[in-house]
Amino acid sequence: MGENDQSSAAGDSTKVSVAIALTTDPSTARALLDRFCYALGQATGLDVEPRGVLPAPQLLDELAQGQIQLVWLPPILALRTTVDKRAVPIALPVRAGASLYRAVLFTRSESVVRSPADLVGLKAAWVDERSATGYLIIRAHLESQGTVLAEAFVDNKFLGTHEDVARAVLDGEVDVGASYLYPDDTDPEAPAIRAGWGDADVRVVAQTSPIPVDVIATDRQVPVEVQQLVQKALIDGSSAELMAAAKELLAADGFIAPTAEQLEPIRLLLGKMSEKPVTPHSLFPPPPSR
């Protein structure tokens, strides 16, 4: 079936309204979203329109009401919507060859803290109470392993960025900090491709299984043939205009199809997450560099 035939099969009147979670620069993001929607429409033959750059509560409400058909979500929101059966993950953005990362708790290499068993009465640095990577996910992981958070961390500092968390740990202002690392999926024994502490010598105290950084998902009511058409356009990368728009909007070099194995770790953690902010951070960790 050729491209024109695919478009006809999906139905020329099919409308796909696209929204993304609120970012730090919504006006710029809105302009980039407009370009992405135009390129996606050109690549699929669908009627694609930008819904907007929305705060998490509004985005989830409009998704539930069927006003949004395609969304970009950070992992906690994405998995919440799939657990609630509001959305179907269709693509994971790939950045510098990586689509998965690990949330970690780390300390200085000379620290006496070596494992979660040593997490008692410590000073900790976090990015933000809304940050999936720099707070929520690693804490849910520790809870799932039996750590009592209130006993483990008696002094909590929220520093705003991964760089400031790393500085606080390395300078000895705190005992441990939360950040991220991108593992080398091609060689599990190789050093991380990139981590929140750069090249500093640190010890990883705890880390999650590899989990998606973020997710592209469709409303569950979207016809399967439309889901597949959008997924194919994103994953096969044949539209240079769409790939350029995705690069600008999401810093994505490309996309892969999500698997159940990739989504399961964060789904399990979500069920154990006692701290669930209404507006979790929408920013992904900086992409890895080769």
N, C-alpha and C positions, 0 to 999 in steps of 0.2 A: 504494500500500500504506500503510495507516495505522500509527500507532505500535504498537498492540497486535499487528497482523499482523507487523510487523518483529520484535517480541520473540519471537513464536511461531516465525518462520522461523529465528531464530538458535538456538532451542532453549532452553527454560526451564532445563534441567539444566546448561547450559554454565557452568563455573566459571572466573572470571578472578581470579587472585591478583596483587595489585599491590604493588610495592616501589619505594622510591626510594633513591638513593645517600645515604650518611651525610651529615648536615648538622651545623652547629655546635651545634644545639639539638635533639637527637633526641627528647627527651620531648615537646616541643611539636609537633615535626613529626609524631610518631606520632598524636597526637590529631587533627591536621589531615588526615592520611592517612585516618583512620577516616571522617571526614566526607566526604572526596572520594570514597571507595569507595562509601559509602552513596548519595551523589548520582548517581554513575555508574551504579550498579545501578538506581536509580529511573528514570534517563533511558533506559536500554537494555533493561531487563527481564532482564538477565543476573545471575547469581549472582556478585557482586563482593566479594572479601574482601581486607583488608589483610594483606600478608605481613610488612611491617615496614620500618624505616629501617635499612639494612644497610651495613656496610663494603664497599668495592668488591670485594675478593676473594670474599667470601661471596655478594654479589649476582650476580656473574658465574658463580660455581659453580652457584648455584641456578637461574639462567637456563639454563645449559647442561644441567642435569638435568631441565628441564621443570617445576620447582616454581614458577616465576614466569611469568605470561603477559603482564603489562604492567609496564613500567618507565619511570621518569624517570632520565635520565642526562645528565651533562655531556658536552661534545662529544667529548673524547678517548675516553671509555668507550663512548659511543654509536657512534662510527665504528669502534672496535675490534670491537665486537660485530657490526656489519653487514659489515665486511670478513671476519670469521670466519664469517659467515652464521648467527650465532646469533639475530639479531634483525632486525626489519623496522621502519624508522622510519615512523610514521604521522602525527605532528603535531609542529609547532614552536610553542612558546609565543610569544605576542606581548605585548610590554610597551611601553606608551606609543607604540603604532604601529610598533614595530620588533621583528623576529624575528632579525635578523642584526647582527653587529658586526664590527669589524676589530681584530685584535691589532696593537699598534704599538710601535715603539721611538722615543722622543722625546728631545729635548734643549732647552736654553734657546735662545731666538730669536737671541741674539748669539753662540752657540757656533760654533767653526770646523768642527764636525762637521756635514756637510751631506748625506751619502749613505753607503750601506754601505761604499763604498771608503775612507771616513775612519775606519772602526772598527778602530783599531790601538792596543793598549796602554791601553785606557780603564778607568775606574772605572764600574761599572754597578750600578743598583739594580733588584732584582726583588721580586716579592711573596712568593713561596714556591717551593721546588723542586717542589712538587706542583701549582702553579697553572697551569692551562691558559692563561689570559689573560695572567697576569703573569710567565710564564717559558717554558713549553714550546712554545707555538705560534709565538711570534715568533722564538724561537731556531731552530726547525725551518725556518721561512721563510727566515731568514738563511742557514742551511746550504744550503738548496736553491738560493740565489743565489750560492753559492760562498764565503761568509764562513767563515773558520776561527775557531771560537768561542774556542778557547784563546788565540789571538793577538789577537783583537779585545778580549776582556775579561780583564784581568789582576787586577782587584780586584772581587769580587762581594759585594754586601750584600743580605741577605734581610730585608725590613723588615715583612712581614706584611700590609700593606694598600696599596691603590692610592693612598690619600691620603698615606701616608708616603713612597711612592716619588716622588710628585709633589713633595712638600716637599723631599726630598733633591736632586732635580734642580734645582728652582728656587732653592734656597739654595746651590747650587754644591758640595755635598758629593760629588756624583758627576757624571760627564760625561753619562750617558744613563740612561734608565729605561724599563721595560716597563709598558704599560698598555693601555687600550682606547679606542675611540671608536665611537659609534653614528652611521653616516652617514645623511643624509637620502635615502632611496631614491627619493623623488619628484623630487629635484633634485640630481644629482651635483655641481653646482658650488656648492651651498649649504654653509655651515659645518656642522660636525657638530652633531647634536642634543644630544649629551652626550659628554664625554670625561673620562678619569680625572684630568686636571689642571684641570678646571673651566673658568673663563674666562681662565686665564693665557695669556700670549703665549709659545708654544713652537714648535719646528720638529719636524715628523714626519720622522724619518730613514728609516724603513722601515715598511711596513704590509702586512698580508695582504689578500687578496680578502675580501669579506664572507662570513662563516661563521656557522652557527647557534650561538646561545648555549648551547642545550641541546635535548634531543630526547625525545619520548615514543615508545617503541618497543614492539612486541609480540614475543613468542617466535615464531620462524619456524614452529612447529608449530600455532599458533593458526589455526583455519579462516578462510579469506578472508572469509566473510560476517560472522564475529565481528570481525575487524580493521576491516571497513568500518563495522560498526555502532558500534563504539567511536569510530572516527575521525569519523563523522558527528555523534555526540553532542558531541564536543569542538569541532568546527569550526563547526557551524551555530549554536551558542550559544543554542539555544531553551530550554534548561533553566536558569532563573535560579539554582536551587539549585546546579547543577553549576558554573556560572560563578563563583558566589561562593566555592565550595569551592576551585576552581582558583586563584582570586585569593589566598586565604589561604595555600594550600600552596605555590604556585609563583610568586606575585606576577605571575601571568599574567592579562592582560585578555581574552585569547581565544587561539585557535589557528589555524594555517594548515596546509595539507598540504605536506609537504616535496617539493622537486623534486630531480632528479639534479644540476642545475646548482648548487643551493645546497649539496649535500653533497660535490660533487667537490673543491673546494679543500682542505677539511680531510682528505678521503681521501688526496689526493696528499701533503699534509704529513705525515700519519701514517706513510706509507711511508718518509719521509726522517727521521723523528724518532729520533735516536740516544739521546735521554734519555727513558726510559719508566718512570716510577715505578709501583710496584705499586698505590698508592693516590692517584691524582690527585685534586686538589681538586674537591669537588662544588659549590662556590659559583659562581653566575653573577655577572657584573659587575652593579653597581647598574643598575636599569632606567633608560632615558632619560627625560627630562622635557621637555615641550613648553613 
